[in-house]
């Protein structure tokens, strides 16, 4: 989907449910139901036009295609094969095989045997997982192939891959058997509290529907016995031209892309007797369905109310207007819910309202709340009463004005970026277009329509959605809670009684006060730029201000409407007393929850409506600083926020009490989580139980003091004279100078010349083995950390990066492809300069508990072979090529320059190395990788951690 706020996109609430085991988060999604008759008749049924920049067509065999030329990133093309078939179409003996089929398309096709597709693409700089990927959903399977286009043969070969995926899968019996283990490990990795809750809730939510028993991961019993026959049957039935589409977006002549599609995909043949593609319904329910689930490992109680509706299309301007009305409703209700959550007496920690696509034929409106401890029924009652307040009294004109402004501003910004949109974003848009049938008109058309339609939307029209969306029919309530909260988990009867009580309850109208005060009450006299230094090669200018602040600026044309900011000063929590660490952890969060200047947090949010600007503070171990950014149009607001973070933090005791109550549910049951116990063990062990390296727990939070947190904040941000600010993005120096002089050169300056303090946290020596026995699922998580002193330099950093990427590739080959013992392996590496130069290399993987030890021995064997054996030139070439391709793209990314200019400045390194980094890449050799392995992978000094089920005896 586009990163723009395109309401054409039908965001899947189901996907969020699968992630969270509770339907979605509080993000307002796009669609709405029909507006009142007066609104419908006011607009002619004009069709939404197709974007003229997109070439669409259908081949004689029925395959559809979508082609667009786009030069961001340059010399790249994003390819997609979209199959209009997912797990819901599986036969009973195929549960999980739609997803298994997706796996097999990377394991042998007509032209590419075994793992040759992955190997070839890695050799041209396409990384498996990060770039090359695929996913299977209920209703679709999508293959993702981004490729470089600087050599014609790369594009030709990529279309051969698309052709083979679409019609040349082999399903070799040996390869199928080998892949069983990988798919089972993917299934195993998903096990946990959320999955157990989902498995209990889905049969109720999807009662009477195939969706209830067709989760994409499928049945482990069927996966264990998978053989080519049912896989081939699924592939034959659904991977056919009339059920597929190809999307191609990138820096290539559209005529060439269209020609390649016709040449390669036009060869596919349509079967003589093609099955009709069904769209399984989700049957209606006249009475409210309730599912109540507890689990010993859940950390948070949630209540979700789902209102099922027939899927709404977006084919006409009237449909588009209806969707806009829905977005306004969700924006305003979410603002009210957020405001309520900030009150100390709020029943819920967080709550949200959303409308979106659930499955192919069904939309859903949902209200969800994360309950405070013991507060499931009060949370349900509270969100229902807020919805009833809208139904009874409606929204205010002032609320609608803000919602209009926010929505219009987001479209304005997206439209400004229309020439800088990433090809991947367009590709996802056209994937959605094929699957839903809804047109993609382009952001220019959408922005024009939003400007025309929004002013005419009335409060009454938005209010009407409360009655349209919140129906007694087709209502489902899903409640999940930690087992430790069982005493306060409501019965089904109590849940239904809460609905009846909320429906008849008297509610008062919502009221608000909106301040018209200026964001900055007193504007100071501006300071000056007293020194200027330029680096023409880097395009970087450095200013020194009259108060000592240093400002590094890099104007770019990478985006049309994006400015990024980072600022830091040495010190951080290292300068805080041990007994104040709990308060230091919360310092910036507590202060920001209080608001700024004359505005509390809610008032500040209202004041900033329609502005795209942010400036947030942090205090970490060695620094204090800010991160932020915004639209070019709203630069002054960003600067004002930064100024106020220093000069006008707001101490709000009520906000502090509310914040602690809000986060308490997340920590009350933290001990239930196996993952939390595992991460705590890793943290404590690697810091040797240092007093300043403790997990954030309820006990730690209880020790935090508002007075000390506020005082620590003030101490850290009292002196800007040793701060460095870095700005990267779409600005000019002429535009920045007066803003910098007005808002940064006037920051308080005490000339303290502080620095950080080494508090003595050190990693352990020798070999450490730790096992955590917690959880009920038959799965293990393993983490191995190599660490020690290092020489800090660009060369060290590059050697560690290359070693980690090479090692990850080798371990995937061995642990996943050869042994089928894991779904994924991740290897990370880093080197830090402060408080002393140290490196770390971490290796993480999941597996069956019975295989964790043998897979670790395989890792040690791969490490040994890297040190003493042969590092293949083809593997070195893969690492080099992937790094070069990433570097080419990174050089045109604002975030890359912000992070690297900041890091090099902070570490006193020559920033010119950013322009010559490719020399390090091109010079990479097998000998360097071997040397790095010998230096950094010392098998006499590492820490190994295992998370095992509680049933596995120590």
PyMOL commands that set and color helices and strands:
alter all, ss='L'
color gray80, all
select helices_A, chain A and resi 13-20+37-41+87-89+92-94+97-104+116-123+152-167+173-189+193-205+210-213+220-224+228-238+241-243+254-265+317-341+376-393+397-416+423-436+443-456+459-469+483-488+492-504+572-575+578-593+601-607+632-647+653-668+670-672+674-686+698-702+706-716+733-743+794-818+849-868+873-890+894-906+911-914+917-922+926-936
alter helices_A, ss='H'
color red, helices_A
select strands_A, chain A and resi 55-58+64-69+76-83+133-136+141-148+244-250+289-295+301-310+348-359+362-371+475-482+529-535+540-545+550-555+563-570+613-619+623-630+724-729+767-773+780-789+825-832+838-847+942-948
alter strands_A, ss='S'
color yellow, strands_A
deselect
rebuild
show_as cartoon
